[in-house]
Amino acid sequence: MAHLPSRRRLALAVPVVLSLTASLGFLPTAASAAPVTASATQAADAGTLAYVVNTKANHSTIRKVTKAITEAGGTVVATYDKIGVLVVHSANPDFGPRIRAVRGVQSAGATRTAPLSPAGTTDEGAVQVLSKAEAAKIEKASDAAGQSEPLEADQWDLRAIGADEAATINPGSKKVTVAVIDTGVDDTHPDLAPNFSASQSANCVGGVADTTPGAWRPYNPTEDYHGTHVAGEIAAARNGIGVAGVAPGVKVAGIKVSDPKDGLFYPENVVCAFVFAADHGVEVTNNSYYVDPWLYNCMDDPDQKAIVDAVNRAQLYAQKKGTLNVASAGNSNHDLDSDSLVDASSPDDATPVERTVDPHECFDVPTQLPGVVTVSATGVKGTKSYYSSYGLGVIDVAAPGGDKYQIPGTPSANGRILSTLPNNTYGFLQGTSMASPHVAGVAALLKSTHPHASPAQLQALLKLQADSTACPTEPYDGDGNGVVDATCVGGKRLNGFFGFGVVNALRAVK
């Protein structure tokens, strides 16, 4: 993993990580992994389930496996030949076992079970749309404070990491792009339009990138606001309109991966997104979600193992091409370094079945994949947000994600994060979904300051420059109900709540 694991985590996780990275040793640093796609008719005629089939990345093997897929009743929708991942549709109930027996297939599995409609993003609670009355109150306070953006007085999160001061030194380079892999981005929003990169944006739903103009926008702006909120946190322009982002001078792109029917983030969509980002020169991706339908993907299950393998191949391909991947830790308040966890939410595309999992062998994807920056959330008081998952050796850094129980001294007195929403509106959200883009924004500032830094070097700088934050001295009671909710393990320089500390935007530009 990219983070420094505990001894027990290292002992348990290394064999899995080695098996993942060994299968990716062939990945090139420059060749494109863009897919060869099936015709629209083939995709439309495909069966009821989607699969990822992972093979050796050579043309002979892929050709033989493709033939075997057809013989097993499958239709190849996309072939990512440079990483050995095929996206397949099949109505054959025996397709998985049959294709796993084919020579050259390293793993294969279904990416879903049955249709339903929850979402896999990592925001906590419903959005709170900013009213005109609230906006007027904030604008008055911002004007009195001499802040450049009308709603900046409510952006306690920027001040918490020095992003407001950083913007006066270096707001970020237009040569740096952060891709928001999410529900879509409304690039027509006046705070996002100045920094939006259409040439690096796409719709990856179904596992095939669609770059038709506007394809990256939300399907339903009223419901699919998540990606637009995240994009604003990263790169809302300092243009005298609304809010400011952590890196208001960099570019932001949108890669839509949420399914229009159920809102879920299926593996084939995410594979497409990482490969597309890498092949289009994106420096940083933000991943404020977990890959559906499993909250944790267990390596002893063939379907879940195939999901881990496919997504890991894609995100490692992106790293090898110079992309740093940043991801949220999740909102379950789970200790990701514990001996066991109860997962009562999977699969989330059918009726969930409660199960006990070992988080050292069952992975939250993409956040627990090697080289990914894993982010926990904090509130305005600087302590862990009540919902944020944590874990010594798992969390790399922390950042503001909001917390309704930690109340700021802002005009709205709202402990959540204020940012952009579709249709030229603004609103408050909280979650590790909101923490991750703060880190992605700081990473973009670091890339702007150190343009030749590799993803590994950027991650090292994030940790080195973070504000060391010790565990709470009192028992942690995030919601104030008198019950201890979590236990922080570790020292001031590295612990389970904050990793190496809270990111610092000001240090990133000095």
C-alpha positions in Angstrom: 0.0 0.0 0.0 1.1 3.6 -0.4 0.7 4.3 3.3 3.0 2.9 6.0 1.1 -0.2 7.4 1.1 -1.5 10.9 3.2 -4.7 11.3 0.1 -6.9 11.3 -1.3 -5.1 8.2 2.0 -5.5 6.4 2.1 -9.2 7.2 -1.4 -9.8 6.0 -1.5 -7.4 3.1 1.8 -7.9 1.4 1.0 -11.2 -0.2 -2.2 -9.7 -1.7 -0.4 -6.5 -2.9 2.4 -8.6 -4.4 -0.1 -10.7 -6.3 -1.7 -7.5 -7.6 1.4 -5.7 -8.6 3.1 -8.7 -10.0 0.3 -9.1 -12.5 0.9 -5.4 -13.5 4.6 -5.6 -14.0 4.2 -5.5 -17.8 2.4 -2.2 -17.9 4.1 0.4 -20.2 4.7 3.9 -19.2 3.7 5.5 -22.5 1.5 3.2 -24.6 -2.2 3.9 -24.7 -4.6 1.5 -23.0 -7.6 2.9 -24.8 -10.2 0.1 -25.4 -11.2 -1.6 -28.6 -14.9 -1.4 -28.4 -17.8 -3.5 -29.6 -20.4 -2.1 -31.9 -23.5 -0.3 -30.4 -25.6 -3.2 -31.6 -23.5 -5.8 -29.8 -23.6 -3.8 -26.6 -27.4 -3.3 -26.9 -27.9 -7.0 -27.5 -25.7 -8.0 -24.5 -27.0 -10.1 -21.7 -28.1 -9.4 -18.2 -24.8 -9.2 -16.2 -21.6 -7.4 -16.8 -18.2 -9.0 -16.1 -14.5 -8.1 -16.0 -12.2 -10.7 -17.4 -8.5 -10.2 -16.6 -5.8 -11.9 -18.7 -2.2 -11.8 -19.6 -1.6 -8.6 -21.6 -0.5 -10.1 -24.9 -2.4 -10.1 -28.2 -2.3 -13.9 -28.6 -3.8 -14.5 -25.1 -6.4 -11.8 -25.5 -7.4 -13.2 -28.9 -7.8 -16.7 -27.6 -9.8 -15.5 -24.5 -12.0 -13.4 -26.7 -12.9 -16.4 -28.7 -13.6 -18.4 -25.5 -15.8 -15.6 -24.2 -18.0 -15.8 -27.4 -18.1 -19.6 -27.0 -19.3 -19.2 -23.4 -22.1 -17.0 -24.4 -20.5 -13.6 -23.7 -20.2 -10.4 -25.7 -17.0 -8.3 -25.4 -18.0 -4.7 -24.9 -14.5 -3.2 -24.5 -10.9 -4.6 -24.5 -8.2 -2.7 -22.6 -5.4 -4.7 -24.2 -2.5 -2.8 -22.6 -3.7 -3.9 -19.1 -5.4 -7.2 -20.0 -8.9 -6.2 -19.0 -12.0 -7.1 -21.0 -15.5 -5.9 -20.2 -18.0 -8.5 -21.1 -21.8 -8.9 -21.0 -23.4 -12.3 -20.7 -26.8 -13.9 -19.9 -25.2 -17.3 -19.3 -25.5 -18.1 -15.5 -22.4 -20.3 -15.8 -20.3 -17.7 -17.6 -18.1 -16.9 -14.6 -17.0 -20.4 -13.7 -16.6 -21.4 -17.4 -14.5 -18.4 -18.4 -12.3 -18.7 -15.2 -11.3 -22.2 -16.4 -9.9 -20.8 -19.7 -6.2 -20.8 -20.1 -4.8 -17.3 -19.9 -7.6 -16.0 -17.7 -6.1 -14.7 -14.4 -9.4 -13.7 -12.8 -12.9 -13.1 -13.9 -16.2 -12.1 -12.2 -19.5 -10.4 -12.3 -19.5 -6.7 -11.5 -23.1 -6.7 -10.2 -25.8 -9.0 -8.9 -29.3 -7.4 -9.5 -30.7 -3.9 -10.1 -31.6 -1.6 -7.3 -31.0 2.1 -6.7 -28.7 3.2 -3.8 -25.6 5.2 -4.5 -22.0 4.5 -3.8 -20.7 8.0 -3.2 -19.1 8.9 0.1 -21.1 11.9 1.2 -23.0 11.7 4.5 -26.6 12.9 4.5 -28.7 14.9 2.0 -27.4 18.1 0.4 -28.5 21.4 1.9 -29.1 23.9 -0.9 -28.0 27.5 -0.1 -31.0 29.8 0.1 -31.1 33.4 -1.1 -31.4 34.7 2.4 -28.4 32.6 3.6 -26.4 33.7 0.6 -27.1 37.4 1.3 -25.9 37.0 4.9 -22.7 35.3 3.8 -22.0 37.9 1.1 -22.3 40.7 3.6 -19.8 39.0 5.9 -17.4 38.3 3.0 -17.5 41.9 1.9 -16.8 43.1 5.4 -13.9 40.8 5.6 -12.5 41.9 2.3 -12.7 38.4 0.8 -12.6 38.1 -3.0 -15.5 35.6 -3.3 -19.0 36.5 -2.2 -19.5 33.2 -0.3 -16.0 32.8 1.0 -16.9 33.8 4.6 -18.5 30.5 5.0 -15.6 28.5 3.6 -13.9 27.6 6.9 -12.4 24.6 5.2 -10.1 26.8 3.0 -8.8 28.7 6.0 -8.3 25.4 7.9 -5.6 24.3 5.4 -4.3 27.7 4.4 -5.8 27.6 0.9 -6.9 31.2 1.1 -3.4 32.4 1.7 -1.9 29.9 -0.8 -4.1 31.4 -3.6 -2.3 34.8 -3.2 1.1 33.1 -3.8 0.2 30.5 -6.4 -3.4 29.5 -7.3 -2.2 26.6 -9.4 -1.1 26.1 -12.9 -3.3 25.7 -16.0 -0.9 22.9 -17.0 -2.3 20.8 -14.2 -5.6 19.0 -14.4 -7.6 17.2 -11.7 -10.2 14.7 -13.1 -13.3 14.2 -10.9 -14.3 10.6 -11.4 -17.9 10.9 -10.2 -21.6 11.5 -11.1 -20.7 14.1 -13.7 -19.7 17.7 -13.6 -21.9 20.7 -14.7 -19.2 22.6 -16.6 -21.7 25.4 -17.3 -21.5 26.6 -13.7 -19.9 30.1 -13.7 -17.5 29.0 -11.0 -16.3 26.0 -12.9 -16.5 27.1 -16.6 -13.3 29.2 -16.5 -11.2 26.1 -15.4 -13.1 23.3 -17.1 -11.2 21.0 -19.5 -13.6 19.4 -22.0 -10.8 17.7 -23.9 -10.0 15.6 -20.7 -13.6 14.8 -19.9 -15.9 11.9 -20.8 -18.8 9.6 -19.9 -17.3 6.2 -19.0 -20.6 4.4 -18.1 -20.6 1.0 -19.6 -16.9 0.8 -19.7 -16.5 2.7 -22.9 -15.5 6.4 -23.0 -17.9 8.8 -24.7 -16.4 12.2 -25.4 -19.5 13.7 -27.1 -19.7 17.3 -25.9 -21.6 17.4 -22.6 -21.6 13.7 -22.1 -19.8 14.3 -18.8 -22.6 16.3 -17.3 -25.0 14.9 -14.7 -27.9 12.8 -15.9 -30.2 14.4 -13.4 -28.8 17.7 -12.0 -31.3 17.6 -9.1 -30.0 14.3 -7.9 -26.6 13.9 -9.4 -25.0 17.0 -7.7 -22.1 15.1 -6.1 -19.5 15.5 -8.8 -20.2 19.2 -9.3 -19.8 19.8 -5.6 -16.5 18.0 -5.6 -15.2 19.8 -8.6 -15.9 23.2 -7.0 -14.0 22.2 -3.9 -11.0 21.5 -6.0 -11.0 24.3 -8.6 -13.8 26.8 -8.4 -12.3 29.9 -9.9 -11.5 33.1 -7.9 -13.6 35.2 -10.3 -15.8 37.2 -7.9 -18.6 34.7 -8.2 -19.7 32.4 -5.4 -17.0 30.2 -3.8 -13.3 29.4 -4.3 -11.6 26.1 -4.7 -8.4 24.9 -3.0 -6.6 25.2 -6.3 -8.5 27.9 -8.2 -6.0 28.2 -11.0 -5.8 24.6 -12.1 -8.0 22.8 -14.6 -10.7 20.4 -13.6 -12.2 17.6 -15.8 -15.3 15.4 -15.3 -15.3 11.7 -16.0 -18.8 10.4 -15.3 -19.0 6.8 -14.0 -22.4 6.6 -12.2 -25.0 4.4 -13.8 -28.1 6.2 -15.0 -30.5 3.5 -13.8 -29.3 3.0 -10.2 -26.6 5.6 -9.6 -23.9 3.0 -8.8 -20.2 3.1 -9.7 -19.6 -0.2 -11.4 -16.1 -1.6 -11.9 -16.0 -1.4 -15.7 -16.9 2.3 -15.5 -14.1 3.0 -13.1 -11.6 1.0 -15.1 -12.5 3.1 -18.1 -12.1 6.3 -16.1 -8.6 5.6 -14.8 -7.4 4.6 -18.3 -9.0 7.6 -19.9 -7.5 10.0 -17.3 -4.1 8.5 -17.8 -4.2 8.6 -21.6 -5.4 12.2 -21.6 -2.6 13.6 -19.5 -4.5 14.1 -16.2 -2.1 14.7 -13.3 -4.5 14.0 -10.4 -7.8 12.0 -10.1 -10.3 12.4 -7.2 -12.3 9.4 -6.2 -15.0 10.2 -3.7 -16.8 6.9 -3.9 -16.4 3.2 -3.5 -16.7 0.7 -6.4 -20.1 -1.0 -6.2 -21.7 -3.4 -5.5 -19.4 -4.4 -2.6 -18.3 -2.1 0.2 -15.4 -4.5 0.7 -14.1 -6.9 -2.0 -12.8 -10.1 -0.5 -10.0 -11.9 -2.3 -11.4 -15.4 -1.6 -14.5 -14.6 -3.7 -13.8 -15.0 -7.4 -16.2 -12.2 -8.5 -14.8 -9.7 -5.9 -11.2 -10.7 -6.6 -11.7 -10.0 -10.3 -13.1 -6.5 -9.4 -10.0 -5.7 -7.3 -7.7 -7.0 -10.0 -9.4 -5.0 -12.8 -9.6 -1.7 -11.0 -6.1 -2.1 -9.6 -4.7 -2.7 -13.1 -6.3 0.4 -14.3 -5.3 2.7 -11.4 -1.7 1.4 -11.5 -1.6 2.0 -15.3 -2.6 5.6 -14.4 0.1 5.9 -11.8 2.7 4.6 -14.3 1.7 7.3 -16.7 2.1 10.0 -14.1 -1.3 10.3 -12.4 -1.8 10.5 -8.7 -5.0 8.9 -7.5 -6.7 10.3 -4.3 -9.6 8.6 -2.7 -12.0 9.0 0.3 -11.7 6.5 3.2 -15.5 6.0 3.6 -18.3 7.1 6.0 -18.8 3.9 8.0 -16.7 5.0 11.0 -14.9 1.7 10.4 -11.4 1.0 11.8 -9.8 -0.3 8.6 -6.9 -1.8 10.5 -9.1 -3.8 12.9 -9.2 -7.6 13.0 -12.8 -7.7 11.6 -15.6 -5.5 10.4 -19.3 -6.0 9.9 -20.5 -5.1 6.4 -24.3 -4.9 6.4 -24.6 -3.0 3.1 -23.3 -5.4 0.4 -24.2 -6.1 -2.2 -25.9 -2.7 -2.7 -27.5 -3.5 -6.0 -29.6 -6.3 -4.4 -30.7 -7.3 -0.9 -27.7 -6.8 1.3 -26.5 -9.8 3.4 -24.7 -9.1 6.7 -21.2 -10.5 6.7 -18.0 -10.2 8.8 -14.9 -9.3 6.9 -11.2 -8.9 7.5 -10.2 -5.4 6.1 -6.7 -6.7 5.5 -8.1 -9.3 3.0 -11.3 -7.6 1.9 -10.6 -4.2 0.3 -12.5 -0.9 -0.1 -11.8 -0.1 -3.8 -10.2 2.1 -4.9 -9.1 3.6 -1.6 -7.2 0.6 -0.3 -5.3 -0.1 -3.5 -1.5 0.3 -3.6 -0.3 3.8 -4.4 -3.7 5.5 -3.8 -3.8 8.4 -1.3 -6.4 7.5 1.4 -8.1 10.4 3.0 -10.0 10.7 6.3 -12.3 13.7 7.2 -12.1 16.4 9.8 -14.5 19.0 11.1 -14.0 22.7 11.9 -12.6 21.8 15.4 -9.8 19.8 13.7 -10.8 16.4 15.0 -12.1 13.4 13.1 -15.5 13.7 11.6 -18.0 11.5 13.4 -18.7 9.4 10.2 -15.1 9.1 8.9 -13.5 5.7 8.6 -9.9 5.5 9.9 -7.1 3.1 10.7 -3.4 3.1 11.5 -1.4 2.4 8.4 -4.4 2.9 6.2 -5.1 6.6 6.4 -2.4 8.7 4.6 -3.6 12.2 5.3 -6.7 14.0 6.6 -8.6 17.1 5.3 -11.8 19.0 6.0 -14.8 17.0 5.1 -17.3 18.7 7.4 -19.2 17.6 10.5 -22.6 18.7 11.5 -21.7 18.3 15.2 -18.6 20.7 14.9 -20.1 24.1 14.5 -18.0 26.9 12.9 -18.2 30.6 13.7 -19.3 31.4 10.1 -22.4 33.3 9.0 -24.4 30.1 8.4 -22.9 28.3 11.4 -23.0 25.2 9.2 -20.3 22.6 9.9 -20.6 21.1 6.4 -18.7 22.1 3.3 -20.1 24.8 1.0 -19.4 24.3 -2.8 -20.9 24.4 -6.2 -24.1 22.5 -7.3 -25.6 22.1 -10.8 -27.7 24.8 -12.4 -25.7 27.7 -11.0 -26.5 27.0 -7.3 -24.5 26.2 -4.2 -25.0 23.9 -1.2 -23.6 22.2 1.8 -22.4 18.5 2.0 -20.3 16.5 4.4 -18.4 13.3 4.0 -15.0 11.8 3.2 -16.3 12.7 -0.3 -15.6 16.3 0.6 -12.2 15.6 2.3 -10.7 13.8 -0.7 -11.0 16.8 -3.1 -9.3 19.0 -0.6 -6.3 16.7 -0.8 -6.6 16.5 -4.6 -6.5 20.3 -4.7 -3.4 20.4 -2.5 -1.8 17.7 -4.7 -2.5 19.9 -7.8 -0.8 22.9 -6.1 2.2 20.6 -5.3 2.3 19.5 -9.0 2.1 23.2 -10.0 5.1 24.0 -7.8 7.0 20.8 -8.7 5.9 20.1 -12.3 8.3 17.1 -12.7 7.3 15.3 -9.5 6.1 11.7 -9.9 2.9 10.5 -8.2 5.0 8.8 -5.5 6.9 12.1 -4.9 3.7 14.0 -4.7 2.3 11.6 -2.1 5.5 11.9 -0.1 5.2 15.7 -0.2 1.6 15.6 0.9 2.6 13.6 4.0 5.8 15.6 4.7 4.0 18.9 4.6 0.9 17.9 6.5 0.2 19.4 9.9 0.9 16.6 12.4 -2.2 16.1 14.4 -2.2 13.9 17.6 -4.9 11.5 18.7 -7.5 13.1 21.0 -6.5 13.2 24.7 -10.1 12.4 25.7 -12.2 9.3 24.6 -13.6 10.1 21.1 -17.3 10.8 21.1 -18.0 12.1 17.7 -21.8 12.7 18.0 -21.7 13.8 21.6 -24.1 11.1 22.9 -21.8 10.0 25.7 -20.7 6.8 23.9 -17.1 6.2 22.7 -17.3 5.9 18.9 -13.8 5.2 17.9 -10.3 4.7 19.3 -7.3 6.5 17.8 -4.0 4.5 17.8 -0.5 5.9 17.1 1.6 9.0 17.8 1.4 12.6 16.7 3.4 12.1 13.5 1.4 9.0 12.4 -1.9 7.7 13.7 -5.2 6.1 12.7 -7.4 9.2 12.7 -5.2 11.6 10.7 -2.4 9.5 9.1 0.5 11.9 8.7 -1.7 14.9 9.5 -4.0 17.4 7.9 -2.8 18.6 4.5 -1.4 22.1 4.2 -2.1 24.1 1.0 0.1 27.0 2.0 3.2 24.8 2.4 2.5 23.3 -1.0 3.2 26.6 -2.8 6.1 27.9 -0.8 
